[in-house]
Amino acid sequence: MFKKVIVPLDGSILAENTLPFVKNLAKEGCVEEVILLNVIEIPIMWTSESFDIFPLKNAQFMRVQKYLAGIETQLSSEGIKVKTEILEGAAAKCIVEYAQNNAVDLIVIGTHGYTGMKELVFGSVALKVLHDSPVPVMLIK
């Protein structure tokens, strides 16, 4: 039994491929609470002193909040206890820290299936989470 399960979502269909697995776990009574987590990453070039990023951050926050609320409503209508969280920072680091600080039992995260040079160049949030997580990680391809 997993009391708290994090499902990191970035707005992509690939990330949402995790939802059917989480729904099944919840319907089978294996999950008590699902936490839909989105991490807003602000590009470093936007953080210069001469550029006011507040309007951009606020617009992005509102868009993410609406996106997560839609998925929360869908899961809640199926009888699943859901909570949403929006964090700001580096995605993998925020996911791992949230798991550490909030008694999370499992992270269910989608992979984009990158391999070889593409993986080396772009990195992988899922790979970093898998490597650094203090709790089990379920990777969904």
Backbone bond lengths (Angstrom), bond angles and torsions (degrees), N, CA, C in turn:
res aa  C-N    CA-C-N  psi(-1)  N-CA   C-N-CA  omega(-1)  CA-C   N-CA-C  phi
1 M - - - 1.449 - - 1.523 109.98 -
2 F 1.304 116.28 130.76 1.460 122.32 177.17 1.523 108.15 -108.93
3 K 1.327 116.76 118.84 1.462 119.16 -179.86 1.524 110.85 -72.96
4 K 1.334 117.00 -47.02 1.464 121.17 -178.49 1.521 109.74 -126.79
5 V 1.329 115.13 127.90 1.458 121.28 178.77 1.523 108.48 -124.38
6 I 1.325 116.32 126.48 1.467 120.92 175.65 1.525 108.36 -90.40
7 V 1.336 115.04 136.00 1.457 121.88 172.74 1.533 106.89 -123.94
8 P 1.331 117.50 97.08 1.463 119.74 177.77 1.531 110.42 -70.17
9 L 1.312 116.53 130.14 1.466 121.95 179.11 1.512 109.02 -127.84
10 D 1.330 115.47 135.91 1.467 120.44 179.09 1.523 112.43 -115.00
11 G 1.317 117.08 10.51 1.459 120.65 179.64 1.512 113.79 92.25
12 S 1.318 116.99 -3.01 1.463 120.41 -178.02 1.527 111.21 -93.94
13 I 1.313 115.10 155.03 1.465 120.84 175.81 1.524 109.79 -63.76
14 L 1.328 116.74 -36.00 1.466 119.83 178.86 1.522 111.05 -60.45
15 A 1.312 117.56 -42.26 1.465 120.36 178.78 1.530 110.64 -67.17
16 E 1.327 116.21 -36.47 1.464 120.44 -179.02 1.530 113.11 -72.67
17 N 1.326 117.54 -10.25 1.464 120.30 174.91 1.525 111.99 -62.36
18 T 1.312 117.17 -14.42 1.462 121.50 177.98 1.527 111.99 -75.95
19 L 1.314 116.74 -24.67 1.470 120.42 -172.04 1.531 114.60 -61.10
20 P 1.344 120.30 -42.95 1.467 118.17 177.72 1.535 113.22 -59.38
21 F 1.326 117.48 -36.53 1.464 120.89 178.63 1.523 110.74 -66.81
22 V 1.324 115.67 -42.95 1.464 120.29 -179.90 1.524 110.17 -66.92
23 K 1.340 117.21 -40.38 1.468 120.53 177.11 1.523 110.75 -58.68
24 N 1.320 116.41 -45.44 1.471 120.36 179.66 1.522 111.72 -62.34
25 L 1.330 116.33 -43.75 1.471 119.38 178.05 1.524 110.80 -60.37
26 A 1.327 116.64 -42.27 1.464 120.75 -179.04 1.527 111.19 -67.93
27 K 1.319 116.93 -42.65 1.464 120.46 -178.95 1.524 112.21 -66.83
28 E 1.339 116.20 -27.70 1.463 120.78 177.27 1.531 112.15 -83.67
29 G 1.324 115.94 -0.03 1.458 120.37 178.69 1.511 114.36 81.51
30 C 1.317 116.71 17.07 1.468 120.78 -178.38 1.525 113.07 -91.10
31 V 1.342 116.73 -11.03 1.459 121.33 -177.62 1.519 108.64 -129.87
32 E 1.324 115.77 129.10 1.463 120.31 179.13 1.531 111.52 -88.88
33 E 1.345 117.21 -42.02 1.463 121.20 -177.66 1.524 110.01 -143.04
34 V 1.325 115.80 136.39 1.463 122.44 176.99 1.523 108.13 -107.11
35 I 1.317 115.82 131.03 1.461 121.07 177.56 1.524 107.80 -112.64
36 L 1.326 115.51 110.95 1.465 121.31 176.13 1.517 106.83 -83.38
37 L 1.321 116.22 119.53 1.459 121.57 -172.80 1.519 110.43 -120.67
38 N 1.324 116.04 130.04 1.461 121.09 174.31 1.516 107.17 -125.42
39 V 1.321 115.93 136.68 1.455 121.14 177.89 1.521 108.51 -113.15
40 I 1.313 114.89 122.65 1.465 120.84 176.86 1.518 107.57 -89.85
41 E 1.319 114.91 119.77 1.459 120.54 177.89 1.522 108.10 -104.43
42 I 1.331 116.00 121.58 1.456 121.22 178.88 1.529 107.67 -94.53
43 P 1.355 116.88 118.48 1.469 119.07 178.84 1.522 111.46 -56.36
44 I 1.309 116.17 139.21 1.461 121.80 -175.75 1.530 111.79 -58.45
45 M 1.327 117.26 -31.85 1.466 119.38 -178.56 1.534 111.45 -68.55
46 W 1.334 117.42 -18.23 1.467 120.64 178.46 1.514 112.17 -82.47
47 T 1.301 117.84 -11.26 1.456 120.73 -172.65 1.516 113.65 -95.31
48 S 1.325 118.59 14.45 1.460 119.85 177.92 1.524 109.57 -66.60
49 E 1.299 116.25 154.14 1.461 121.07 -176.23 1.530 112.63 -64.23
50 S 1.304 117.81 -25.53 1.458 120.55 -175.77 1.531 112.94 -87.55
51 F 1.317 117.31 1.10 1.461 120.94 -175.23 1.523 109.26 -121.65
52 D 1.317 117.16 119.77 1.465 122.06 -179.76 1.526 108.75 -84.67
53 I 1.329 116.52 108.12 1.466 120.11 -176.50 1.520 112.83 -92.83
54 F 1.345 117.83 -5.15 1.463 119.17 -176.90 1.525 113.22 -54.19
55 P 1.348 119.65 -48.14 1.477 118.15 179.61 1.529 112.90 -60.63
56 L 1.328 117.28 -37.35 1.466 120.96 178.85 1.520 110.75 -68.46
57 K 1.327 117.05 -44.16 1.460 120.83 178.70 1.523 110.52 -63.12
58 N 1.329 116.38 -42.18 1.457 120.34 -178.95 1.531 110.75 -64.34
59 A 1.326 116.85 -43.11 1.470 120.25 178.79 1.523 110.72 -63.98
60 Q 1.321 116.26 -41.87 1.464 120.01 179.62 1.532 110.08 -66.07
61 F 1.321 117.23 -41.76 1.462 121.36 178.45 1.527 110.54 -60.04
62 M 1.328 116.76 -45.12 1.468 120.89 -179.58 1.531 110.93 -63.21
63 R 1.337 116.84 -40.47 1.470 121.28 179.34 1.530 110.34 -64.44
64 V 1.315 116.57 -44.44 1.466 121.15 179.94 1.525 110.44 -66.30
65 Q 1.324 116.65 -40.98 1.463 120.96 179.54 1.532 110.34 -60.48
66 K 1.317 116.96 -42.54 1.468 121.30 179.18 1.528 110.34 -66.04
67 Y 1.327 116.60 -43.25 1.463 122.64 179.28 1.537 110.69 -59.20
68 L 1.342 116.44 -50.39 1.462 120.22 -178.94 1.526 111.63 -66.21
69 A 1.329 117.33 -36.34 1.465 120.72 179.23 1.524 110.96 -61.86
70 G 1.333 117.22 -37.26 1.460 120.52 177.61 1.517 112.32 -63.20
71 I 1.313 116.20 -43.46 1.466 120.00 179.30 1.532 109.84 -71.27
72 E 1.314 117.18 -37.85 1.468 121.00 177.62 1.535 110.21 -60.06
73 T 1.315 116.50 -44.30 1.467 120.84 179.24 1.523 110.89 -61.17
74 Q 1.323 115.83 -43.91 1.469 120.94 179.99 1.530 110.92 -60.83
75 L 1.333 117.00 -48.29 1.464 120.43 -178.68 1.523 111.56 -68.62
76 S 1.321 116.62 -40.04 1.470 120.63 179.21 1.519 111.36 -61.95
77 S 1.342 116.09 -37.31 1.468 119.72 179.77 1.527 111.58 -66.01
78 E 1.330 116.67 -17.79 1.457 121.58 177.68 1.532 111.11 -96.36
79 G 1.340 116.47 10.79 1.456 120.85 176.19 1.515 115.04 83.34
80 I 1.331 117.34 17.35 1.463 121.52 -178.62 1.525 108.85 -98.83
81 K 1.329 116.48 130.87 1.467 121.34 176.90 1.525 108.12 -74.45
82 V 1.339 115.96 121.70 1.468 121.00 -173.47 1.523 110.94 -131.21
83 K 1.305 114.07 144.57 1.464 122.84 175.17 1.519 106.85 -133.94
84 T 1.337 117.86 147.76 1.467 120.28 176.66 1.520 109.74 -116.98
85 E 1.319 115.17 147.82 1.459 122.46 177.96 1.522 108.55 -138.90
86 I 1.318 115.76 138.21 1.463 121.82 174.28 1.519 106.83 -123.82
87 L 1.323 115.38 123.66 1.460 121.64 179.90 1.516 109.34 -119.34
88 E 1.320 116.37 162.99 1.456 121.39 177.30 1.520 108.82 -123.00
89 G 1.330 115.70 131.08 1.453 120.23 178.43 1.518 111.07 147.37
90 A 1.328 115.63 -158.54 1.459 121.55 176.71 1.523 108.05 -78.07
91 A 1.317 117.15 127.57 1.469 122.18 -170.70 1.524 113.32 -53.68
92 A 1.317 117.83 -57.27 1.468 120.49 -175.55 1.525 111.35 -60.08
93 K 1.306 116.66 -44.58 1.467 120.97 -179.09 1.526 110.80 -62.48
94 C 1.322 117.29 -44.15 1.471 120.99 179.76 1.527 111.64 -63.98
95 I 1.327 116.92 -40.84 1.463 121.06 -179.91 1.526 110.29 -63.25
96 V 1.314 116.48 -47.29 1.467 121.41 -179.08 1.523 110.78 -64.80
97 E 1.328 117.27 -44.55 1.466 120.40 179.94 1.529 111.07 -64.72
98 Y 1.327 117.04 -39.11 1.462 119.78 178.11 1.529 110.02 -62.31
99 A 1.311 116.63 -43.15 1.469 120.64 178.26 1.533 110.91 -60.72
100 Q 1.319 116.46 -43.25 1.467 121.09 -179.51 1.526 111.71 -64.31
101 N 1.319 116.59 -41.18 1.462 121.28 -171.07 1.527 114.57 -89.89
102 N 1.323 117.86 -5.30 1.461 119.86 -173.53 1.527 113.98 -129.15
103 A 1.293 117.77 25.21 1.470 122.64 176.00 1.517 112.59 50.68
104 V 1.322 116.07 45.58 1.462 121.91 178.31 1.528 108.67 -80.88
105 D 1.344 116.10 143.04 1.457 121.20 -177.32 1.525 114.16 -102.02
106 L 1.351 116.67 -21.37 1.466 120.48 -175.25 1.521 109.06 -158.28
107 I 1.326 115.43 143.63 1.471 121.94 172.10 1.517 106.64 -115.83
108 V 1.326 116.63 125.60 1.468 121.83 175.97 1.518 106.55 -111.89
109 I 1.327 116.45 112.69 1.457 120.73 -172.55 1.525 110.30 -132.61
110 G 1.304 115.26 142.15 1.458 120.99 177.69 1.517 110.88 -84.32
111 T 1.316 114.61 150.10 1.466 119.84 174.46 1.517 107.57 -112.37
112 H 1.287 115.63 154.71 1.461 119.79 177.25 1.517 110.78 -93.29
113 G 1.323 116.52 -3.51 1.448 120.39 175.91 1.510 114.93 74.65
114 Y 1.331 117.54 21.17 1.467 119.44 179.07 1.523 110.53 -69.97
115 T 1.315 115.85 144.52 1.455 120.57 176.23 1.523 108.74 -139.31
116 G 1.306 115.47 168.61 1.460 121.35 173.63 1.513 113.73 61.78
117 M 1.344 116.37 -139.65 1.454 122.11 -174.95 1.524 112.17 -61.93
118 K 1.312 117.78 -37.63 1.465 120.08 -179.18 1.531 109.29 -59.31
119 E 1.322 116.89 -41.45 1.460 121.59 178.30 1.526 110.66 -63.77
120 L 1.326 116.45 -43.74 1.462 120.19 -178.55 1.514 111.47 -66.09
121 V 1.315 118.02 -38.87 1.454 121.82 -176.89 1.525 111.45 -74.81
122 F 1.307 117.71 -47.93 1.451 121.56 -173.73 1.517 114.05 -91.60
123 G 1.312 118.35 -19.60 1.453 120.42 -175.64 1.511 109.79 72.88
124 S 1.291 116.67 178.71 1.451 120.64 -179.29 1.516 109.16 -148.15
125 V 1.323 115.68 122.20 1.458 119.88 177.28 1.523 109.14 -59.64
126 A 1.331 116.52 -45.85 1.467 120.05 -178.50 1.530 111.09 -59.67
127 L 1.310 117.30 -42.54 1.466 120.78 -179.71 1.525 110.91 -64.44
128 K 1.329 117.17 -42.66 1.460 120.98 178.91 1.530 110.79 -65.40
129 V 1.325 116.77 -41.51 1.465 120.33 178.01 1.524 109.71 -62.88
130 L 1.332 116.56 -46.33 1.466 121.13 178.66 1.521 111.07 -56.34
131 H 1.318 116.25 -43.25 1.459 121.80 -177.90 1.530 112.49 -69.06
132 D 1.343 117.77 -40.08 1.462 121.29 -170.89 1.527 114.89 -100.81
133 S 1.312 118.01 -9.69 1.460 121.05 -172.91 1.525 112.98 -67.48
134 P 1.341 115.50 137.54 1.457 119.93 175.55 1.535 112.18 -84.66
135 V 1.332 116.64 -5.02 1.468 121.96 -177.85 1.528 108.50 -125.41
136 P 1.338 117.57 165.23 1.465 120.10 177.49 1.523 111.36 -59.62
137 V 1.331 114.73 147.21 1.461 122.21 178.82 1.517 108.53 -124.65
138 M 1.319 116.36 127.35 1.461 121.80 174.82 1.521 106.96 -102.77
139 L 1.344 116.17 117.73 1.458 121.48 178.85 1.506 109.51 -95.18
140 I 1.329 116.85 129.13 1.455 122.46 178.50 1.522 107.59 -115.67
141 K 1.329 116.37 119.83 1.464 120.56 -178.03 1.503 110.42 -87.71
